[in-house]
Amino acid sequence: MIISKSAISGLLDKLIAEYQVYAPVKEGAYSLFKQIKSGSEADFSNKNSKIPPKGILFPQSEKLFSYSVTPEGARVDECVDSAQKVIFGVRPCDAKSLLLLDNVFKNDKYEDPYYLTRRANTILVGMGCNDPAATCFCTSMNTGPFDSTGMDLLLVDTGDNYVVEAVSDKGRELAAKLGLAAAGDADNAAAAKVKEAAEVACQVTTEGLKAKLDGNFYDEIWDRVHEKCLGCGSCTYSCPTCHCFDIVDDAVDCNGCRIRNWDSCMYPLFTLHGSGHNPRTGGKERMRQRVMHKFKYFVDNFNATACVGCGRCIKNCPVNLDIREVLADILGSEARDK
C-alpha cells in the first residue's frame, strides 16, 4: 500500500472523524504527541518526540474513580477511558516499549483496567526512522529503525510517499477503511532500499550485563556512576518504559477521587516509609535502583530488558549523564574498548 505525503493531512482528517487521533505536534524545537483536531496540526519532521506517547495509555496524572458518601449510602464511579484512539507516527522504539509495559499492567498477579482498556481500543500507526539520532541505540535493545513489532501499520518514508505495511488484523482493517492504494514493485523496492540504508551509529554492548548486575549490588562502581546526577527525574519522565506511580486521594468532606500520578525512583521521597525510614537515602542507591530495574529486575520478572534504546534519557539529561557510558562502566574497560 502507498500514500503520498501530501495526502497525509486529509487521511488524518478522516481518522479524526471517527477516532481520537494523537500525532506529533511541533512545540518550538521539539515535538510532543497530542490529540489533534485537524490533520494539518501533525508534524513528522523531528526524529522522535521529546516525551514518549506512553502517556496516552498511561497518563501522567489520571483520575481512577470518584466517590461520595451521603445518608443514603456510598457511591463509587470508575473513570475508565474507553474511547477509540489512533496514535499516528509512533516510532518503533515506542511501539516496542508498549509491549514491555503490557507485562507490567497485565500479568498473573495484577491487571490494570485503566491501561488495558485504552490499550485494547488503540491502533498504532508507526513511522520508521530513516535517519536515527546520534543518541539512539535501539538495535542494541532488540528493536530497530524499521521494526514493526507491536504496530498495526508501519509507514516507510521513500521521499514523496509513504509505503504502508500492514502488520496486524487491526491495521489491515484500518487500511481497507481508508482505501489505501496498492504499492507497486518500484515502491516496495524503494522502501527496501530505505530500510537497508538506515543505520544506527551507536552500538551498546550488553553481553554479560545481566550476569554482572546479578552480583555487583555492593560494587564500588555505584559510588562513581551517580556523581553527576542531580536527581531531577528527566530521565525517568522521558523514558517510554518507566512506569512507577503514586496514588493519592483528593477529598473534601465526604466527596473525593483517587488519582494516579507518575513517580520517579530518582526522587528522594520515592521509597520513604511512613516510619521515616528510607532504604534509598542517596543518589547512589537511587541510580543503582534505576539501572538494576531496567537491566536486571525487569529481566528477572519478564525476561526482557526495560530499555528500547530511544536515547531520550541521554538527550534530556541536563548534566549529560549517558546511560551507554554507565553500562560500559559496569561491564568494565573491555566493553568500552569494543
BELMOZI-V924903 format. One record per pair of residues at least 6 apart in sequence whose ideal C-beta (glycine too) atoms are under 8 Angstrom apart, sorted by sequence separation. I is the first residue (numbers start at 1). J is the second residue. If there is no record, write none. Layout:
I|J  I|J
//
This chain:
15|21  25|31  36|42  68|74  69|75  105|111  106|112  132|138  138|144  139|145  143|149  148|154  156|162  166|172  236|242  250|256  251|257  264|270  265|271  272|278  273|279  279|285  280|286  298|304  299|305  314|320  24|31  25|32  34|41  67|74  68|75  105|112  129|136  138|145  155|162  156|163  249|256  250|257  263|270  271|278  298|305  299|306  328|335  329|336  3|11  24|32  25|33  67|75  146|154  155|163  156|164  183|191  236|244  249|257  250|258  271|279  298|306  314|322  327|335  328|336  12|21  24|33  25|34  67|76  136|145  138|147  155|164  156|165  166|175  249|258  250|259  271|280  280|289  314|323  23|33  66|76  67|77  105|115  106|116  146|156  154|164  155|165  248|258  249|259  268|278  270|280  295|305  313|323  314|324  12|23  22|33  23|34  25|36  65|76  66|77  105|116  153|164  154|165  164|175  247|258  248|259  294|305  295|306  22|34  31|43  65|77  153|165  247|259  268|280  294|306  295|307  22|35  23|36  65|78  66|79  132|145  153|166  154|167  247|260  248|261  268|281  293|306  294|307  21|35  22|36  31|45  64|78  65|79  101|115  105|119  152|166  153|167  246|260  247|261  20|35  21|36  31|46  64|79  130|145  152|167  245|260  246|261  265|280  25|41  30|46  33|49  63|79  129|145  151|167  152|168  164|180  245|261  246|262  270|286  307|323  25|42  26|43  32|49  62|79  102|119  128|145  129|146  148|165  151|168  245|262  246|263  23|41  24|42  25|43  31|49  32|50  33|51  128|146  152|170  153|171  244|262  245|263  268|286  23|42  24|43  26|45  30|49  31|50  32|51  33|52  148|167  152|171  164|183  244|263  267|286  16|36  24|44  26|46  30|50  33|53  151|171  163|183  242|262  244|264  266|286  16|37  23|44  98|119  153|174  244|265  265|286  266|287  16|38  24|46  33|55  126|148  152|174  153|175  242|264  16|39  27|50  33|56  12|36  163|187  265|289  266|290  13|38  24|49  126|151  163|188  237|262  265|290  12|38  13|39  98|124  124|150  125|151  126|152  128|154  161|187  165|191  244|270  12|39  124|151  125|152  126|153  127|154  128|155  130|157  163|190  237|264  11|39  124|152  125|153  126|154  127|155  128|156  163|191  236|264  265|293  9|38  10|39  56|85  95|124  123|152  124|153  126|155  128|157  158|187  236|265  9|39  12|42  123|153  125|155  127|157  236|266  8|39  9|40  22|53  56|87  95|126  159|190  233|264  235|266  158|190  291|323  295|327  9|42  80|113  81|114  85|118  158|191  233|266  8|42  22|56  53|87  80|114  90|124  92|126  232|266  233|267  78|113  79|114  82|117  87|122  90|125  91|126  127|162  156|191  231|266  291|326  8|44  81|117  85|121  86|122  87|123  89|125  90|126  91|127  92|128  158|194  231|267  291|327  53|90  80|117  81|118  84|121  85|122  86|123  87|124  88|125  89|126  90|127  91|128  92|129  157|194  229|266  231|268  83|121  84|122  85|123  87|125  89|127  91|129  156|194  82|121  86|125  156|195  291|330  54|94  53|94  57|98  126|167  49|91  52|94  48|91  54|97  58|101  93|136  54|98  57|101  44|89  48|93  49|94  52|97  93|138  42|88  48|94  92|138  96|142  125|171  42|89  54|101  58|105  96|143  123|170  93|141  123|171  125|174  146|195  64|114  93|143  99|149  145|195  92|143  96|147  99|150  123|174  62|114  92|144  95|147  98|150  146|198  231|283  92|145  95|148  96|149  145|198  241|294  33|87  92|146  95|149  96|150  229|283  236|290  92|147  95|150  145|200  231|286  235|290  33|89  92|148  95|151  144|200  226|282  227|283  33|90  58|115  92|149  226|283  229|286  57|115  226|284  229|287  92|151  140|200  226|286  57|118  90|151  139|200  223|284  226|287  56|118  57|119  92|154  138|200  140|202  222|284  225|287  226|288  20|83  22|85  137|200  140|203  141|204  222|285  20|84  21|85  22|86  23|87  130|194  136|200  139|203  140|204  242|306  19|84  20|85  21|86  22|87  23|88  24|89  57|122  136|201  137|202  140|205  141|206  222|287  241|306  18|84  19|85  20|86  22|88  23|89  56|122  89|155  128|194  132|198  136|202  137|203  140|206  222|288  225|291  241|307  19|86  21|88  128|195  130|197  131|198  132|199  134|201  135|202  137|204  241|308  130|198  132|200  134|202  240|308  129|198  132|201  128|198  240|310  15|86  217|288  239|310  240|312  15|88  239|312  238|312  239|313  217|292  238|313  12|88  235|312  236|313  238|315  213|291  235|313  238|316  213|292  234|313  48|129  235|316  47|129  213|295  214|296  234|316  235|317  44|127  213|296  234|317  47|131  234|318  47|132  48|133  210|295  47|133  209|295  210|296  232|318  235|321  48|136  86|174  230|318  235|323  47|136  206|295  210|299  230|319  229|319  228|319  228|320  229|321  228|321  206|305  225|326  19|123  225|329  204|309  224|329  225|330  221|329  200|309  221|330  216|330  213|330  209|327  212|330  212|331  204|324  206|327  209|330  202|324  205|327  209|331  204|327  205|328  208|331  204|328  205|331  205|335  205|338  105|243  104|243  101|241  100|241  98|240  101|243  97|240  97|241  94|240  114|260  93|240  3|155  6|160  8|162  5|160  4|160  5|161  4|161  5|162  3|161  4|162  2|161  3|162  2|162  2|163  3|164  1|163  2|164  142|304  1|164  15|178  142|305  1|165  14|178  141|305  1|166  143|308  141|307  143|309  11|178  141|308  141|309  140|309  138|308  139|309  138|309  137|309  138|310  136|309  1|175  136|310  137|311  136|311  135|311  3|180  134|311  135|312  2|180  3|181  79|257  133|311  1|180  2|181  135|314  1|181  2|182  135|315  1|182  2|183  1|183  2|184  133|315  64|247  70|254  2|187  58|243  69|254  51|237  52|238  54|240  68|254  69|255  51|238  52|239  53|240  54|241  68|255  137|324  50|238  52|240  67|255  68|256  66|255  67|256  66|256  67|257  66|257  67|258  65|257  66|258  64|257  65|258  63|257  64|258  63|258  64|259  107|302  63|259  64|260  62|259  61|259  62|260  100|298  103|301  61|260  103|302  61|261  60|261  61|262  103|304  60|262  100|302  100|304  100|306  100|308  97|308  96|308  97|310  94|308  93|308  93|309  94|310  93|310  91|310  52|310  52|312  51|312  48|310  50|312  48|311  48|312  50|316
//
